[in-house]
Every structure is written in structure tokens, then in C-alpha cells.
Amino acid sequence: MLYPEGTVRALLQTDLVTDATRQAVLARLSIHPDTPQFFAPDTYRLLEAVVARLIPQPDRAAPINLAAPIDARLAAGKSDGWRYDTMPPDREAYRLGLGGINQAAETLMQQPFVQLDGAQQDAVLEVLAAGRAPGANWEQVPQDRFWEELLAEVTENYYAHPLAQEEIGYVGLADVPGWHRIGLNELEPREPEPLA
């Protein structure tokens, strides 16, 4: 289904959204730092290139920035709430994991990841996803766990963003009145009708 552009942003202007939800959603809309806060500029560009392959956004004039929330979280020293006991703390895991992606690219393709074309970048990420990426960094961080955590965080950041929520017709942020129509294809009066 396709929903009208601006659905989520329009809901923010109503009394159907609690102040706490409104603040959280507005914060997600405003994460666009000019410079990275945690990563060195080269590492941040590497993260941007990786997340662009994980969740391509070819139809967006301005893609949702999926690297910025990771950078902001790590700069603030926040955890994502859990970690495997075989993994180093998040900041170190990201430094080692992103460095490992670059090591794998240089070993497999003889170039840094950011200099590869899309198909080559995908090939490097496929080797990582299979747990067979070369590189010394993978001796310090388990590549299967890093891959899992990276993919989960990028996916979470994408679907937590109000613009992605608009695309899937999510209006669950209208949390003041509650939800009464919970049957299949039953819409609340505040939910938008799908476009034809």
C-alpha cells in the first residue's frame, strides 16, 4: 500500500500524539550532523557506504541518513541495550568491524571499500555475512556477531525513521487514543486511506 506523503508528519501536529512520542519522532527527523561526532571522517564515510548497500534508497531524493544515528549513539556512549559476551563494547566493536570490512575489501578487491563499485561492495558484504571475511580485525571481533548487530541496528534505524514509517503506512505513533479496530484491514478513523 502507498500512503500519502506527510502522513506521519501531519499526525505530529495533532493531539493524537503524546508529547514524549512527538519529541522522539522529531529527534529522529533531525539527526543530520554536518560532521561525525564519534567516527573519524574516513571511517564515517565507510559506514555510510556500508549502510547504503544494506538498505539502498534509490527512489529517495535525499536518502534517510542511517549512519548518523549510529555515530550519535556511540558518541553519547549509549548501548543498544545488550551485547554478546564474545563482543567488545559497542564503540570498539564498530571500530574493529568497520576496519575489518575495509581489510576484507583490500584483500579481496585490492581497494578500500569506499572505492569499490556497488557489485564489488556487495561481494565483500556477502563474504562477511557468510563469516568468511579475511582480515586481522576478525581475530578481535567475531564477524558473524558484528554482521548481525550491524544489520539489526541499520534496519532498526531505518524503520524507526518517520519517513520510512510513512512508506509502510505506520501510524502507531498516534498513541493518545489507543487502538480499537484491530481486525484485518480495519482502519481507525485517523488512519489514512491507501492511495490507489
C-alpha positions, 0 to 999 in steps of 0.5 A: 500500500502507498500512503500519502506523503506527510502522513506521519508528519501531519499526525505530529501536529495533532493531539493524537500524539503524546508529547514524549512520542512527538519529541522522539519522532522529531529527534529522529527527523533531525539527526543530520550532523554536518560532521561525525561526532564519534567516527573519524571522517574516513571511517564515517564515510565507510559506514555510510557506504556500508549502510547504503548497500544494506538498505539502498534508497534509490527512489529517495531524493535525499536518502534517510541518513542511517549512519548518523544515528549510529555515530550519535549513539556511540558518541553519547556512549549509549548501548543498544541495550545488550551485547554478546559476551564474545563482543567488545563494547559497542564503540570498539566493536564498530571500530574493529568491524568497520576496519575489518570490512575495509581489510576484507575489501583490500584483500579481496578487491585490492581497494578500500571499500569506499572505492569499490563499485556497488557489485564489488561492495556487495561481494565483500558484504556477502563474504562477511555475512557468510563469516568468511571475511579475511582480515586481522580485525576478525581475530578481535571481533567475531564477524558473524556477531558484528554482521548481525548487530550491524544489520539489526541496528541499520534496519532498526534505524531505518524503520524507526525513521518517520519517513520510512514509517510513512512508506509502510503506512505506520501510524502507531505513533498516534498513541493518545487514543489507543487502538480499537479496530484491530481486525484485518484491514480495519482502519481507525478513523485517523488512519489514512486511506491507501492511495490507489 
